[in-house]
Amino acid sequence: MVKYKVWIENEKCISDAVCAHLCPDVFEMNEEYKATIVPQYRVNDNPTEGIVPEELKDCVEQAAAACPVQIIHVEPVEE
């Protein structure tokens, strides 16, 4: 089964929150109003890196495409 690695260049986040609005199953805003991955999908408890199932692929890709500073990255991974 293909899963997707999602990572955020958090230090470049401009707090637009479009990712959290388009894909709230994967993205949320932290206390500093920077984008993070929801705890369910985090890798090693890292708030800026996650692995999501194939059914969330479209959601994360839409969020990545809509990000005004293009800091969300998505790539397939084999597990």
C-alpha positions in Angstrom: 0.0 0.0 0.0 1.3 3.4 -0.9 1.4 6.1 1.7 2.5 9.7 1.5 5.2 11.6 3.3 4.2 15.1 4.0 6.5 17.7 5.5 6.3 21.4 6.2 9.0 24.0 6.1 7.5 25.4 9.3 10.0 28.3 9.7 8.8 29.8 6.4 5.0 29.5 7.3 3.2 32.8 6.9 0.2 31.7 9.0 -2.3 31.8 6.1 -4.0 28.6 7.4 -5.3 27.6 4.0 -3.8 24.1 4.6 -5.8 23.6 7.8 -9.0 24.9 6.1 -8.6 22.6 3.0 -7.3 19.5 4.8 -8.1 19.6 8.6 -7.6 15.8 8.8 -3.9 16.4 8.3 -3.0 20.0 9.1 -3.6 22.2 12.1 -2.2 25.5 13.4 0.0 25.5 16.5 0.0 28.1 19.3 2.3 30.3 17.2 -0.2 30.0 14.4 2.3 28.0 12.2 1.2 24.9 10.2 1.8 21.5 11.7 0.8 17.9 11.1 -2.0 16.6 13.4 -0.6 14.2 16.0 -2.2 11.1 14.5 0.0 11.3 11.4 3.3 12.7 12.8 6.5 10.8 12.4 8.6 10.5 15.6 6.3 13.1 17.2 7.7 15.7 14.8 5.0 18.3 14.2 6.4 19.2 10.7 6.6 15.6 9.3 4.0 13.0 8.8 2.9 9.9 6.9 -0.6 9.8 5.6 -2.7 7.1 4.0 -3.6 7.1 0.3 -7.2 8.3 0.9 -5.8 11.6 2.1 -3.5 12.1 -0.9 -5.8 14.5 -2.8 -6.4 16.5 0.4 -2.7 17.0 1.1 -1.9 17.8 -2.5 -4.6 20.4 -2.7 -3.3 22.0 0.5 0.2 22.0 -0.8 -0.8 23.5 -4.1 -2.9 26.2 -2.4 -0.1 27.2 0.1 0.9 30.8 -0.9 4.5 30.2 0.0 4.8 26.6 -1.3 6.3 25.1 1.9 4.2 21.9 2.0 5.8 18.9 0.3 4.2 15.5 -0.6 5.9 12.4 -1.9 4.9 8.7 -2.1 6.6 6.2 0.2 6.5 2.5 0.4 5.9 1.0 3.8 
